[in-house]
Amino acid sequence: MSVHSRLVESQFTNAQRVQQSLSSGIEKKALLWLAARTPAVINSDHLTLLGLAAQFLAGVSYAMARWDRHALLAATFFIALNWLGDSLDGTLARFRNRQRPRYGFYVDHIIDTFGAAFLMGGLAFSGYLHWGVAIAMLIVFLMLSIETYLATYTLGNFQLSYWIFGPTEIRILLAVGNLTLLYRPTAHIFGQAFRLFDVGGVIAVVGMAVMLIVSTLRHSVALYRQERIQ
């Protein structure tokens, strides 16, 4: 390792992880149980790649559901596999004390960006979600991600969840939605029929937009107070 690399590493400070989602307690115990039983030949990089591949295949499965609705079951399986890879990689690194904070943070979240594009692309092509709603969901998700990363850098807090919702809750909602689509692809509101995922997608866009606005205001005020000019 070069002198410059050692200097950069010594100056780098891990952000405090903030995880208060509904499933966080149970999930943490499950991940620690899995980490303790993961074969030594498997490392965090393998799990990160597994998460990316699973999210790509979930998108492919959604696209295939345009012709065969049973592909929604495959999408559900790959969403679960994505949870395993995406959630266990960091836990395994911490459990084995094989952490690479800068590398792990960068790779994990740039992969999340590609994964979100794969997933939304598949949904947009599936026929179960209007392409405009899919694009809106992707844009607001990326905006919320940017806000999270900026807050991590400037405030030292890495927000893994908003209120009671985190990535795991979103995966659970998607899985439940997939199973519901097999039997009831439409929702009726005030006598009008809408695609179930269109309704869910609009709710998701509004919810993420509210989270984005609230977080932006809260963090801006916190930074203003910390760096008030006298």
C-alpha positions, 0 to 999 in steps of 0.5 A: 500500500502506498504512503498516499493510500495509507494517509487516505485510509487513516483520514477516512471515518466510517459513517454511523449506520442508522437502521430503524426499519420494521424488520431490522431487529429480526433481519440483523439476527438472521444475517448474523446467523447466516454469516456464522455459517457461510463457508470460508470459500465465499466472501463479501465480493461473491455476495455482492455479485450475487445480489447484482445478478439476482436483481438483473434476473428479477428484471428479466423475469418481470419482462418475461411476465409480459408473456407468462404471468408465472414469471412473477414467481421467478421475480419473487425468487430473485428478489429474495436472492437479491436480499441475501447477497445485498444484505449479507455481504456487509454483515459477513465482512464485519463478522470476519473483520475483513472490512474495506469501508471505502471500497465496500460503500462505493461498490455496494451503492453503485451496484444498487444504482445499476440494479434499480435500473434493471428492476425498473426496466423489467417492470416497465416492459412487463405490462403490469406497470406503466413505463412512465410510473417506472421512470418516475420511481427510478428518478425519485429513488436515485434522487433519494439515494443522492440525498442519502450519500450527501448526508453521509458525507456531510453529517456522518450518518448513513440513513439505511431506512426512512421511518419504518421502511428500508430495502427489506420492507420494499422487497417484501412489498414487491414479493406480496405484490407479485403474488397478488398479481397472479390472481388480481392484477387490477385495483378498483378505486372509486369505481375505476379499474387501475393496474395494481402496480400502477397504484402501488408505483404512484404511492411509492413515488409520492412516499419517496418524494415526501421522504426526500423533501423532509430529509433535505429540509432536516439535513439542510437545517442541521448543517446550517446550524453546525456552520452558522456564520457569526 
